[in-house]
């Protein structure tokens, strides 16, 4: 039951934030929004507010924002509030706002994790030694707390790296606390590829809560870094340098189940990772996705006139059908994997 509610929470967050991006951007540029829906299929709940109906539908595997003028056959009463009568830049902003909101959600979730659970911060205690490097050869051990380099006190890991880096290939003295006793070790630093000194140690990490602004900065930094890693992996997967691993809803629920067992913060971490994936996936130039709509808008900007709306909608319709088919195939493979 925990997995069920956790899945509802995660899928709901991803969908609501994505569609909220489209919704807010549409309102900002003056487009009338007929419907804000979470899910597809028959309506379970509908709450009309102003000119928009907020709907909850049966199948929670997506959502949509229905704007005035997106359907070329629709007769819009107020043309100023029509999507098709906005500039290319305004329409592109509305389309791009969905994926961008997913990146924002990821940064927000990571911010909460870093504020409450903490951020992995290096300490002055040795966590791991590199075999064959000066620190191991001199007799340093994991668990030693470095308190001075060349008799200069150090209180942060950055102090250690600065003092070691500035003495490439030179003798240094490392003072540590071991079992409550001070010990000194004399060694000669190695030289790395950048010409800096190194002794072959990794710090022990500990979780330290961050303030709101520092946590938000780290959340944005990690979102950018994870996005880069995902794109790098996809690129390697395309050229055959990495295995083609694609999961659907069943695989995601399985991962959510694992995260629930590990704890709430692991669930938030997974939700952030999935949100980044959703944002990147939607930016791909695949018919029916936001990336495809942005591509059509780019063509309109270059040509100076829009692509025939009927033809564009047909492309998106075919793409949507193929996506549904792909989801069915992936889901079937995921179920076979479980069995």
C-alpha positions as MATLAB code, in Angstrom:
seq = 'XXXXXXXXXXXXXXXXXXXXXXXXXXXXXXXXXXXXXXXXXXXXXXXXXXXXXXXXXXXXXXXXXXXXXXXXXXXXXXXXXXXXXXXXXXXXXXXXXXXXXXXXXXXXXXXXXXXXXXXXXXXXXXXXXXXXXXXXXXXXXXXXXXXXXXXXXXXXXXXXXXXXXXXXXXXXXXXXXXXXXXXXXXXXXXXXXXXXXXXXXXXXXXXXXXXXXXXXXXXXXXXXXXXXXXXXXXXXXXXXXXXXXXXXXXXXXXXXXXXXXXXXXXXXXXXXXXXXXXXXXXXXXXXXXXXXXXXXXXXXXXXXXXXXXXXXXXXXXXXXXXXXXXXXXXXXXXXXXXX';
ca = [
       0.000    0.000    0.000;
       2.915    2.328    0.737;
       4.233    1.781   -2.792;
       0.807    2.623   -4.243;
       0.553    5.962   -2.456;
       4.211    6.752   -3.100;
       3.650    6.083   -6.828;
       0.618    8.393   -6.826;
       2.726   11.058   -5.097;
       5.657   10.772   -7.524;
       3.621   10.534  -10.734;
       1.317   13.308   -9.508;
       4.226   15.657   -8.752;
       5.871   15.073  -12.139;
       2.651   15.559  -14.095;
       1.291   18.522  -12.129;
       4.553   20.491  -12.268;
       5.006   19.793  -15.988;
       1.490   20.912  -16.896;
       1.705   23.794  -14.430;
       4.647   25.110  -16.452;
       2.533   25.188  -19.635;
      -0.415   26.663  -17.700;
       1.500   29.506  -16.039;
       3.309   30.458  -19.258;
       0.024   30.406  -21.216;
      -1.626   32.690  -18.677;
       1.385   35.019  -18.709;
       1.167   35.588  -22.461;
      -2.620   35.928  -22.406;
      -3.789   32.562  -23.762;
      -7.150   31.229  -22.595;
      -6.861   27.787  -20.984;
      -9.974   25.625  -21.309;
      -8.741   22.674  -19.277;
      -5.963   21.648  -16.896;
      -6.047   17.844  -16.639;
      -4.020   15.334  -14.678;
      -4.336   11.935  -16.319;
      -6.088   10.723  -19.462;
      -9.424    9.056  -20.149;
     -12.773    9.587  -18.386;
     -13.090   12.371  -15.826;
     -13.120   11.380  -12.174;
     -13.353   14.918  -10.838;
     -13.858   18.338  -12.415;
     -13.591   21.708  -10.660;
     -14.430   24.730  -12.831;
     -12.667   27.953  -11.808;
     -13.089   31.015  -14.009;
     -12.448   30.112  -17.638;
     -10.565   26.889  -16.771;
     -11.787   23.438  -15.701;
      -9.368   21.549  -13.445;
      -9.839   17.828  -14.067;
      -8.631   14.565  -12.591;
      -8.877   11.702  -15.102;
      -8.799    7.928  -14.767;
      -5.353    6.993  -16.098;
      -2.611    8.903  -14.191;
       0.145    8.405  -16.783;
       0.306   11.945  -18.074;
      -1.731   15.106  -18.340;
      -2.441   18.035  -20.605;
      -3.368   21.697  -20.756;
      -5.969   22.453  -23.453;
      -5.508   26.004  -24.699;
      -7.743   28.071  -26.952;
      -6.573   27.938  -30.571;
      -4.354   24.846  -30.378;
      -6.957   22.881  -32.320;
      -7.011   24.396  -35.842;
     -10.725   23.548  -36.225;
     -11.729   25.366  -33.035;
     -13.614   28.643  -33.335;
     -12.204   30.991  -30.724;
     -14.472   33.766  -29.472;
     -11.657   36.077  -28.384;
      -8.835   35.828  -30.961;
      -6.494   37.800  -28.699;
      -6.559   34.861  -26.272;
      -5.859   32.262  -28.966;
      -2.641   30.237  -28.938;
      -2.259   30.405  -32.722;
      -2.359   34.217  -32.716;
       0.575   34.617  -30.342;
       4.115   35.230  -31.595;
       6.495   32.349  -32.266;
       8.529   33.356  -29.222;
       5.477   33.405  -26.940;
       4.284   30.001  -28.143;
       7.780   28.547  -27.796;
       7.907   29.857  -24.219;
       4.588   28.169  -23.433;
       5.766   24.829  -24.870;
       9.228   24.933  -23.274;
       7.828   25.887  -19.855;
       6.635   22.309  -19.196;
      10.047   20.603  -19.382;
      11.701   23.562  -17.656;
       9.264   23.149  -14.768;
      10.436   19.547  -14.400;
      14.023   20.756  -13.970;
      12.773   23.284  -11.407;
      10.938   20.518   -9.528;
      14.117   18.424   -9.440;
      16.109   21.360   -8.027;
      13.352   21.985   -5.465;
      13.287   18.352   -4.297;
      17.076   18.261   -4.012;
      16.946   21.536   -2.087;
      14.590   19.940    0.476;
      16.916   16.931    0.782;
      19.988   19.133    1.313;
      18.189   21.330    3.865;
      16.685   18.537    5.976;
      18.706   15.379    5.358;
      21.967   17.206    4.634;
      24.536   17.656    1.901;
      27.541   15.301    1.562;
      30.445   17.390    2.860;
      34.110   16.309    2.940;
      35.749   16.317    6.377;
      39.404   16.385    7.392;
      39.227   12.693    8.276;
      40.719   10.239    5.786;
      38.053    7.989    4.290;
      40.087    6.034    1.739;
      43.708    5.690    0.602;
      44.922    5.251   -2.963;
      47.148    2.147   -3.066;
      50.809    2.843   -3.736;
      50.540    6.608   -3.222;
      52.579    8.671   -0.712;
      49.963    8.676    2.066;
      49.700    4.875    2.176;
      53.467    4.444    1.837;
      54.040    6.828    4.757;
      51.696    4.861    7.062;
      48.574    7.004    7.095;
      45.311    5.077    7.639;
      41.571    5.546    7.021;
      40.094    7.199   10.112;
      43.105    9.452   10.708;
      41.986   13.052   11.240;
      44.387   15.501    9.608;
      44.867   18.534   11.851;
      47.910   20.198   10.264;
      50.060   20.283    7.111;
      53.628   21.562    7.648;
      52.476   22.635   11.135;
      49.764   24.857    9.616;
      46.400   23.987   11.253;
      43.653   22.781    8.893;
      39.930   22.723    9.681;
      38.463   22.053    6.202;
      39.203   19.611    3.408;
      39.840   22.604    1.137;
      42.725   23.648    3.427;
      44.344   20.230    2.985;
      44.037   20.193   -0.811;
      45.374   23.763   -1.059;
      48.464   23.053    1.034;
      49.196   19.718   -0.676;
      48.552   21.043   -4.219;
      51.038   23.894   -3.728;
      53.895   21.500   -2.848;
      54.276   19.239   -5.917;
      57.114   16.736   -5.541;
      58.197   18.297   -2.235;
      58.538   16.914    1.311;
      55.679   17.789    3.672;
      54.719   16.892    7.245;
      51.192   15.653    7.905;
      49.954   15.787   11.508;
      46.984   13.574   12.393;
      44.898   12.531   15.353;
      44.825    8.743   15.668;
      42.957    7.182   18.600;
      43.237   10.504   20.445;
      47.013   10.783   19.949;
      48.919   13.205   17.736;
      51.216   11.618   15.173;
      53.400   13.175   12.476;
      54.223   11.626    9.116;
      56.901   12.862    6.713;
      56.341   12.183    3.035;
      57.067   13.525   -0.455;
      54.063   14.477   -2.543;
      53.450   13.018   -5.988;
      52.667   15.254   -8.985;
      49.376   14.983  -10.890;
      48.701   15.754  -14.572;
      48.076   19.435  -13.757;
      51.451   19.776  -12.026;
      49.917   19.897   -8.544;
      50.961   17.982   -5.473;
      48.945   14.956   -4.324;
      49.290   12.310   -1.628;
      46.501    9.847   -2.545;
      43.718   10.296    0.003;
      39.949   10.682   -0.175;
      37.985   12.428    2.588;
      35.327   10.868    4.755;
      31.974   12.450    3.882;
      29.305   13.465    6.367;
      25.793   14.843    5.843;
      25.489   18.475    6.930;
      22.214   20.428    6.537;
      22.486   23.539    4.350;
      20.676   26.857    4.585;
      17.859   27.595    2.074;
      19.946   29.573   -0.421;
      22.941   27.219   -0.326;
      20.584   24.236   -0.650;
      18.811   25.795   -3.645;
      22.153   26.533   -5.325;
      23.330   22.960   -4.759;
      19.973   21.662   -5.976;
      20.301   23.592   -9.239;
      23.947   22.554   -9.597;
      23.095   18.868   -9.145;
      20.156   19.163  -11.573;
      22.486   20.506  -14.271;
      25.114   17.862  -13.477;
      22.606   14.984  -13.558;
      21.145   16.288  -16.826;
      24.613   16.209  -18.364;
      25.265   12.680  -17.116;
      21.934   11.435  -18.487;
      22.581   13.026  -21.890;
      26.075   11.535  -21.934;
      24.672    8.077  -21.168;
      21.985    8.418  -23.871;
      24.663    9.418  -26.372;
      26.772    6.387  -25.452;
      23.674    4.208  -25.670;
      22.910    5.474  -29.193;
      26.411    4.672  -30.479;
      26.394    1.269  -28.771;
      28.920    2.063  -26.035;
      26.350    1.473  -23.256;
      23.520   -1.063  -22.872;
      20.075    0.097  -24.049;
      18.187    0.168  -20.749;
      14.728    1.714  -21.009;
      12.039    1.360  -18.357;
       8.338    2.104  -18.404;
       5.689    2.647  -15.709;
       6.131   -0.855  -14.246;
       9.899   -0.367  -13.895;
       9.346    3.040  -12.307;
       6.885    1.596   -9.755;
       9.446   -1.102   -8.970;
      12.099    1.571   -8.341;
       9.618    3.527   -6.201;
       8.995    0.374   -4.140;
      12.744    0.047   -3.532;
      13.028    3.738   -2.599;
      10.119    3.429   -0.138;
      11.955    0.594    1.633;
      15.109    2.721    1.906;
      13.365    5.826    3.261;
      11.575    9.060    2.420;
      14.659   10.959    1.262;
      15.553    8.190   -1.188;
      12.032    8.562   -2.602;
      12.547   12.318   -3.025;
      15.897   11.648   -4.695;
      14.257    9.213   -7.123;
      11.477   11.721   -7.853;
      14.100   14.372   -8.676;
      15.913   11.956  -11.010;
      12.650   10.999  -12.750;
      11.685   14.662  -13.115;
      14.978   15.410  -14.883;
      14.414   12.412  -17.158;
      10.896   13.598  -17.970;
      12.124   17.110  -18.764;
      14.871   15.838  -21.074;
      12.591   13.262  -22.728;
       9.972   15.904  -23.511;
      12.586   18.082  -25.198;
      13.431   15.361  -27.713;
      12.179   16.172  -31.262;
       9.745   13.241  -31.226;
       6.215   13.819  -32.594;
       3.638   14.497  -29.843;
       6.343   15.671  -27.422;
       7.176   19.281  -26.567;
      10.478   19.023  -28.438;
       8.628   18.284  -31.678;
       6.337   21.283  -31.200;
       9.384   23.475  -30.592;
      10.886   22.108  -33.811;
       7.773   23.083  -35.775;
       7.896   26.557  -34.218;
      11.559   26.866  -35.211;
      10.619   25.964  -38.803;
       7.877   28.587  -38.718;
      10.358   31.192  -37.503;
      12.804   30.319  -40.297;
      10.181   30.165  -43.065;
       8.183   33.151  -41.899;
       4.924   31.173  -42.070;
       3.504   28.262  -40.042;
       3.396   24.645  -41.121;
      -0.115   23.569  -42.155;
      -1.838   23.006  -38.744;
      -3.728   19.962  -40.048;
      -0.485   18.311  -41.181;
       1.288   19.164  -37.948;
      -1.569   17.749  -35.861;
      -1.515   14.574  -37.954;
       2.212   14.161  -37.253;
       1.607   14.608  -33.535;
      -1.329   12.176  -33.608;
       0.767    9.483  -35.307;
       3.617   10.173  -32.888;
       1.272    9.861  -29.908;
       0.051    6.502  -31.185;
       3.613    5.255  -31.646;
       4.532    6.447  -28.131;
       1.600    4.523  -26.673;
       2.734    1.445  -28.594;
       6.288    1.896  -27.315;
       5.015    2.210  -23.733;
       3.030   -1.026  -24.172;
       6.108   -2.870  -25.493;
       8.346   -1.554  -22.687;
       5.690   -2.389  -20.090;
       5.441   -5.929  -21.461;
       9.230   -6.337  -21.205;
       9.208   -4.900  -17.664;
       6.519   -7.400  -16.602;
       8.503  -10.265  -18.133;
      11.547   -9.033  -16.205;
       9.580   -9.121  -12.954;
       8.288  -12.640  -13.650;
];
